[in-house]
């Protein structure tokens, strides 16, 4: 994964983390939804990570994102 993609992914994950703390913030809710839309594209660029998750944990990207959405209840 390129440095630029890493920074984007970390920014999106930070947004999702902030929403976990402040669940009633409608601005954060929208930003977190956008982050969840953007993360698959960024993570697919890092195919090594996805292969590792599939091989070692039998987890697909969609499952990861669904779990995050479930935790955040949106």
C-alpha positions, -999 to 999 in steps of 0.1 A, spaced: 0 0 0 14 34 -9 21 60 18 -7 82 3 -32 53 6 -21 45 42 -27 81 52 -61 81 36 -71 49 53 -59 61 87 -79 93 82 -110 73 75 -104 50 104 -99 80 127 -133 94 116 -150 61 123 -133 60 157 -145 95 165 -180 85 157 -177 56 181 -170 81 209 -196 107 198 -225 87 182 -250 115 182 -228 138 160 -247 139 127 -216 154 109 -195 125 120 -222 100 110 -221 112 75 -183 114 74 -181 78 88 -205 65 61 -184 82 35 -153 66 50 -169 31 49 -176 37 12 -140 48 5 -122 21 26 -128 -8 3 -112 9 -26 -82 19 -6 -78 -15 10 -81 -34 -22 -50 -15 -34 -32 -32 -6 -39 -67 -18 -13 -82 5 -35 -72 35 -66 -88 20 -47 -120 11 -34 -122 47 -69 -118 62 -84 -143 38 -56 -169 44 -52 -165 81 -87 -156 93 -109 -165 64 -123 -130 65 -134 -110 34 -134 -72 32 -172 -70 31 -174 -89 64 -150 -65 81 -169 -34 69 -203 -50 80 -188 -56 114 -177 -20 117 -211 -8 106 -228 -31 131 -206 -19 159 -214 17 151 -251 9 145 -256 26 111 
